[in-house]
Amino acid sequence: MRLALHTTATPMKRVACAVASLFFTASVFAQSNSANVGIPASVTVQTSESKDSLSAPPMVSNEPAANPANASSLFAPVKPSNTPKIYTKGAPSGPSEMDLRQLWTELKLNNPQLSSLRESYLSAKATVPQIAAPSNPQVGLVWSGMPVNSPFALGGANAPSAANSGGISSNNSISVTQAFQFPGKKSLAANIADTNAEALLAQTESTYLQLGAQLSTLYYGALASQKQLQVLKESVLRLEMIKNVAKARYSNNAAAYVEYLNAQVSQSAAQADQFNVERQLQVALNNINTLVGRHSREKLVLRGDVRRAMTGMPTLIELEDYAESSHPSLKSSALQLDAARKGVDLAKKAYLPDFQVIGSSYTPRGPFAANNGALFYQFELDLVIPLYFFTKEKYGVEQAQRNQAAAEAGDISNRQQIVLAVNSAYAAYEQAKNQTQFLKERQVPQADAAYKVGLTQYSNNGQGFNDLLTAQTQLRNLEVQLALAESNLLQAQATLLVTSGKEPF
């Protein structure tokens, strides 16, 4: 091989041409890299550069239409047309392609936890008409004056006997009893039950947002894994070019063989990193499937762009105002406070008496015998009054007042926690935004320039192989950091909007 290298100058020229061709290829690749041209990855997640893949973030509004979850559509009674798919879906279907909005819709319809909360809400609503309904009437049958050894002598209950020639006095009757509470008691109790049911609905909406925030984190994490796979594939291609340059220089006795081996080892390490990222991606897809009520092994293709950055984000003051007026958790605590105040009014109504109306029909003979004789009727009105110095009622009012005070303190605490959570989420969003901009605008371009300079010098028979490998490794690490930073930014944006009570799209 050495004889072939030193016989003529023609092989040298060919080696030089090969090096120049490799350098030209490296330059073209670097330009394509700087233009953010993605290399398709052999994984289930796919990205799209289209601006229509995800819509712009919603504008902050205090209108009722901006409610994060529509109760009429989310929590309508279960019918065959809207039965959750988790109860009807059979074997795993083919690949499904979804973006973040579609995943949230699947979460809303098919998540088992939300289905359970929805049924609990409907169960609570079903108690309202029961409480408002009148009390059940009582029907009574009374007969008396039956002689000894004749307990069912209904027809002859008043017949004369040897012991009592005048007959035994009987007073047989049929009565209907209807109880009534003092006016306003039942309607107020039903109103309290309805308010508590609406508070449960608001809690369900808050749980929906929390699960959605978890879903958004998994979604953007999966897209970040996709971006990492692209970066690693580009790194493998760059190392392949470095290997070719090292091989050409070694053939020209301009480099040691160990340089080629080191490039090969670095390339293998990048390929091994691909396997780890692909495994992380598959785990994320399994978690997403489970969260939206699908089988974990179903095929899922995510549509979206991890480099998408939201523009026109609301200010911190706007987000705080929106959270204080429309956050489901605050609506729930406000409804609980309203129910507690109504509970005090209901407890005070316990001092008022209740009523009982009894209508009776009397006959001097057995009620089931023929020719009972003359009938007469009786109407009775009873009052159920609180006795024993109003002990029960007094402590019932005190209990209701204590519950109201606890609800007021809980509402204040809940508002403070929501505002604090919005502030913390906004600070995390600003930090993620600054980190992403710094990596994207400064560090990655600098690392890319350092790699290009190192490749140029090394391709021109210069020294610095270790510097070239270091520059390539730094470029790969910074590109991976940028992918993670972009994912963290989108996760922070989604968390901020969810913390404020909004869906992140």
BELVEN-V253233 format. One record per residue. RES is the residue in one letter. SS is DSSP state (H for helix, E for strand, C for the rest). PSI is psi in radians with two decimals (* if undefined). D_CENTER is the distance of its C-alpha to the mean C-alpha in Angstrom with 1 decimal. Layout:
BEGIN
res ss psi d_center
RES SS PSI D_CENTER
RES SS PSI D_CENTER
END
This chain:
BEGIN
res ss psi d_center
M C -0.64 67.2
R H -0.66 68.8
L H -0.70 71.9
A H -0.53 69.8
L H -0.53 68.1
H H 0.11 71.5
T C -0.87 73.8
T C 3.04 73.1
A C -0.22 71.0
T H -0.78 69.3
P H -0.59 66.5
M H -0.72 65.8
K H -0.67 65.3
R H -0.70 63.0
V H -0.73 60.9
A H -0.70 60.8
C H -0.68 59.7
A H -0.72 57.0
V H -0.75 55.8
A H -0.70 55.9
S H -0.71 54.0
L H -0.70 51.3
F H -0.70 51.1
F H -0.73 50.8
T H -0.71 47.9
A H -0.70 46.2
S H -0.78 46.6
V H -0.73 45.2
F H -0.71 42.2
A H -0.69 41.7
Q H -0.74 41.8
S H -0.59 39.3
N H -0.71 37.1
S H -0.42 37.5
A C 0.07 36.6
N C 0.72 33.2
V C 1.99 34.1
G C 2.51 31.5
I C 2.13 32.9
P C 2.40 31.0
A C 2.60 29.5
S C 0.97 30.0
V C 3.05 26.3
T C -0.46 23.7
V C 2.34 21.8
Q C 2.56 23.7
T C 2.79 23.7
S C 2.33 25.0
E C -0.05 27.0
S C 2.43 26.7
K C -0.22 25.5
D C 0.01 24.0
S C -0.64 21.4
L C 2.43 18.8
S C 2.93 19.5
A C 2.74 20.3
P C 2.65 17.9
P C 2.67 18.0
M C 2.55 20.6
V C 2.28 20.0
S C 2.55 21.1
N C 0.18 21.4
E C 2.64 22.1
P H -0.47 20.3
A H -0.30 19.5
A H 0.17 17.2
N C 2.29 14.8
P C -0.38 11.2
A C 2.14 10.8
N C 2.03 14.2
A H -0.65 15.0
S H -0.55 17.9
S H -0.57 16.1
L H -0.69 12.9
F C 0.61 14.8
A C 2.74 18.3
P C 2.53 20.4
V C 2.20 20.1
K C 2.94 22.9
P C -0.50 24.1
S C -0.46 23.0
N C 0.41 19.3
T C 2.26 19.1
P C 2.46 15.9
K H -0.41 17.1
I H -0.37 16.3
Y H -0.23 19.3
T H -0.31 21.5
K C 2.40 21.0
G C -2.21 23.9
A C 2.75 24.9
P C 2.38 23.0
S C -3.00 23.7
G C -3.10 24.9
P C 2.39 23.1
S E 2.33 20.3
E E 2.10 20.1
M E 2.60 16.8
D C -3.03 15.8
L H -0.70 12.5
R H -0.75 12.5
Q H -0.62 13.3
L H -0.71 10.6
W H -0.66 8.0
T H -0.77 10.4
E H -0.70 10.7
L H -0.76 7.1
K H -0.66 7.7
L H -0.63 11.1
N H -0.09 11.3
N C 2.22 8.6
P H -0.63 11.1
Q H -0.74 9.2
L H -0.62 8.2
S H -0.70 11.7
S H -0.76 13.2
L H -0.64 11.9
R H -0.77 13.2
E H -0.60 16.5
S H -0.69 16.8
Y H -0.81 16.7
L H -0.61 19.2
S H -0.73 21.3
A H -0.65 21.5
K H -0.53 22.6
A H -0.30 25.2
T H -0.33 26.8
V H -0.93 27.7
P H -0.44 30.6
Q H -0.73 31.8
I H -0.63 32.3
A H -0.28 34.0
A C 2.60 36.3
P C 2.78 39.9
S C 2.63 41.1
N C 2.42 42.7
P C 2.80 46.5
Q E 2.34 48.9
V E 2.22 52.0
G E 2.60 54.9
L E 2.16 58.2
V E 2.29 61.1
W C 2.59 64.6
S C 3.08 67.3
G C 0.39 71.1
M C 2.28 70.9
P C 2.92 74.1
V C 2.51 74.1
N C 0.17 73.4
S C 1.18 72.0
P C -0.40 68.4
F C 0.47 67.5
A C 1.20 70.7
L C -0.68 68.9
G C -0.49 71.8
G C 0.55 74.5
A C -0.44 72.8
N C 0.32 75.5
A C 2.55 78.5
P C 2.68 81.6
S C 2.97 82.5
A C -0.60 85.4
A C -0.49 83.6
N C 1.61 82.6
S C -0.42 84.8
G C 0.00 82.9
G C 2.85 79.6
I C 2.31 76.4
S C 2.31 74.4
S C 2.66 71.1
N C 1.32 68.2
N E 2.50 65.7
S E 2.75 62.6
I E 2.26 59.3
S E 2.61 56.7
V E 2.17 53.3
T E 2.30 51.2
Q E 2.16 48.3
A E 2.50 46.4
F E 2.35 45.0
Q C 2.81 42.9
F C 2.41 44.0
P C 2.25 42.8
G C -0.33 39.4
K H -0.89 38.1
K H -0.75 36.3
S H -0.66 34.8
L H -0.70 33.6
A H -0.69 32.1
A H -0.66 30.3
N H -0.69 29.0
I H -0.75 27.6
A H -0.69 25.9
D H -0.69 24.4
T H -0.72 23.2
N H -0.62 21.6
A H -0.72 19.8
E H -0.58 18.5
A H -0.66 17.4
L H -0.65 15.4
L H -0.75 13.9
A H -0.66 13.0
Q H -0.64 11.4
T H -0.72 9.3
E H -0.67 8.3
S H -0.72 7.7
T H -0.66 5.5
Y H -0.73 3.5
L H -0.68 4.3
Q H -0.77 4.2
L H -0.61 2.0
G H -0.65 3.4
A H -0.70 6.0
Q H -0.69 6.6
L H -0.72 7.0
S H -0.68 9.2
T H -0.78 11.1
L H -0.69 11.9
Y H -0.89 12.9
Y H -0.52 15.2
G H -0.66 16.4
A H -0.72 17.5
L H -0.59 19.2
A H -0.68 20.9
S H -0.67 22.2
Q H -0.76 23.6
K H -0.68 25.3
Q H -0.70 26.7
L H -0.69 28.2
Q H -0.75 29.9
V H -0.75 31.3
L H -0.64 32.6
K H -0.70 34.2
E H -0.66 35.9
S H -0.68 37.0
V H -0.70 38.5
L H -0.70 40.4
R H -0.74 41.7
L H -0.53 42.9
E H -0.70 44.6
M H -0.69 46.6
I H -0.71 47.5
K H -0.76 48.6
N H -0.70 50.8
V H -0.76 52.3
A H -0.66 53.0
K H -0.73 54.6
A H -0.72 56.7
R H -0.65 57.9
Y H -0.69 58.7
S H -0.43 60.7
N C 0.17 62.6
N C 0.51 63.1
A C -0.03 61.1
A C 2.76 58.3
A C 2.70 58.0
Y H -0.41 56.4
V H -0.45 54.0
E H -0.71 52.2
Y H -0.72 51.4
L H -0.71 50.2
N H -0.70 48.0
A H -0.67 46.4
Q H -0.71 45.9
V H -0.74 44.3
S H -0.66 41.8
Q H -0.72 41.0
S H -0.65 40.3
A H -0.70 38.0
A H -0.67 36.0
Q H -0.64 35.8
A H -0.64 34.7
D H -0.56 31.9
Q H -0.72 30.7
F H -0.72 30.4
N H -0.74 28.2
V H -0.68 25.8
E H -0.67 25.7
R H -0.76 24.8
Q H -0.70 21.9
L H -0.73 20.8
Q H -0.69 21.0
V H -0.72 19.0
A H -0.71 16.1
L H -0.69 16.5
N H -0.73 16.5
N H -0.70 13.2
I H -0.79 11.6
N H -0.79 13.4
T H -0.70 12.4
L H -0.61 8.6
V C 0.21 9.3
G C 0.31 11.9
R C 2.88 14.9
H C 2.44 17.7
S C -0.42 17.5
R C 0.09 20.9
E C 2.58 20.4
K C 2.35 21.5
L E 2.26 19.0
V E 2.12 20.3
L E 2.29 18.1
R C 2.34 19.6
G C 3.06 19.6
D C 2.01 21.7
V C -0.35 20.9
R C 0.04 23.7
R C 2.28 22.3
A C 2.29 22.3
M C 2.45 21.0
T C 2.72 23.9
G C 0.63 24.4
M C 2.45 21.6
P C 2.74 22.0
T C 2.95 24.0
L H -0.70 23.0
I H -0.74 24.8
E H -0.72 23.0
L H -0.69 19.5
E H -0.78 20.7
D H -0.73 22.2
Y H -0.73 19.2
A H -0.72 17.0
E H -0.42 19.8
S H -0.44 20.2
S H 0.01 16.8
H C 2.31 14.0
P H -0.62 12.4
S H -0.69 13.2
L H -0.61 16.7
K H -0.66 17.1
S H -0.80 16.5
S H -0.61 19.0
A H -0.70 21.4
L H -0.66 21.3
Q H -0.67 22.0
L H -0.71 24.8
D H -0.73 26.2
A H -0.64 26.2
A H -0.68 28.0
R H -0.71 30.6
K H -0.53 31.3
G H -0.58 31.6
V H -0.76 34.5
D H -0.70 36.2
L H -0.67 35.9
A H -0.63 37.3
K H -0.51 40.3
K H -0.20 41.0
A H -0.35 41.7
Y H -0.33 45.1
L C 2.53 46.0
P C 2.75 47.6
D E 2.96 46.4
F E 2.76 48.8
Q E 2.19 50.1
V E 2.27 52.3
I E 2.18 54.6
G E 2.22 56.9
S E 2.61 59.5
S E 2.14 62.3
Y E 2.61 65.4
T E 2.53 68.3
P C -0.09 71.4
R C -3.03 71.0
G C 2.48 68.4
P C -0.33 65.4
F C 0.13 65.7
A C 2.72 69.4
A C 2.72 71.4
N C 0.99 73.4
N C -0.26 71.4
G C -2.82 73.4
A C 2.49 72.4
L E 2.60 68.8
F E 2.74 67.6
Y E 2.76 64.1
Q E 2.43 62.5
F E 2.27 59.6
E E 2.38 57.9
L E 2.11 55.5
D E 2.62 53.9
L E 2.25 52.1
V E 1.76 49.6
I C 2.55 50.1
P C 2.13 48.5
L C -2.88 51.2
Y H 0.79 51.7
F H 0.56 51.5
F H 0.60 48.0
T H -0.87 46.6
K H -0.79 43.6
E H -0.69 42.8
K H -0.80 43.4
Y H -0.44 41.0
G H -0.70 38.4
V H -0.72 38.5
E H -0.71 38.2
Q H -0.75 35.2
A H -0.67 33.5
Q H -0.67 34.5
R H -0.70 33.1
N H -0.65 29.7
Q H -0.74 29.8
A H -0.70 30.7
A H -0.69 27.9
A H -0.67 25.4
E H -0.79 27.0
A H -0.69 26.7
G H -0.64 23.1
D H -0.74 22.3
I H -0.78 24.3
S H -0.71 22.7
N H -0.72 19.2
R H -0.73 20.4
Q H -0.73 22.0
Q H -0.66 19.0
I H -0.81 16.8
V H -0.72 19.8
L H -0.70 20.4
A H -0.66 16.9
V H -0.76 17.4
N H -0.77 20.8
S H -0.73 19.8
A H -0.63 17.1
Y H -0.68 19.9
A H -0.73 22.4
A H -0.65 20.4
Y H -0.78 20.0
E H -0.71 23.7
Q H -0.77 24.7
A H -0.64 22.8
K H -0.80 24.3
N H -0.70 27.8
Q H -0.73 27.6
T H -0.77 26.6
Q H -0.70 29.5
F H -0.77 31.9
L H -0.75 31.3
K H -0.64 31.4
E H -0.38 34.4
R H -1.05 36.5
Q H -0.83 35.9
V H -0.79 35.2
P H -0.66 38.1
Q H -0.75 40.4
A H -0.65 39.6
D H -0.72 40.0
A H -0.71 43.4
A H -0.69 44.5
Y H -0.75 43.8
K H -0.74 45.8
V H -0.77 48.7
G H -0.71 48.7
L H -0.66 48.7
T H -0.82 51.5
Q H -0.76 53.7
Y H -0.61 53.2
S H -0.45 53.9
N C 0.61 57.1
N C 0.46 58.6
G C 3.08 57.5
Q C -3.09 56.3
G C 0.67 52.8
F H -0.75 51.1
N H -0.64 49.2
D H -0.65 48.2
L H -0.80 46.9
L H -0.70 44.8
T H -0.75 43.5
A H -0.71 42.7
Q H -0.72 40.9
T H -0.73 38.9
Q H -0.69 37.9
L H -0.77 37.0
R H -0.79 34.7
N H -0.71 33.1
L H -0.61 32.6
E H -0.66 31.1
V H -0.74 28.6
Q H -0.65 27.9
L H -0.73 27.5
A H -0.75 24.9
L H -0.68 22.9
A H -0.71 23.5
E H -0.70 22.3
S H -0.75 19.1
N H -0.64 18.7
L H -0.82 19.4
L H -0.64 16.8
Q H -0.70 14.2
A H -0.67 15.7
Q H -0.78 15.6
A H -0.74 11.9
T H -0.68 11.4
L H -0.80 14.1
L H -0.70 12.9
V H -0.70 9.4
T H -0.55 11.6
S C -0.15 13.9
G C 0.31 11.5
K C 2.66 11.5
E C 2.49 9.8
P C 0.74 11.5
F C * 13.9
END
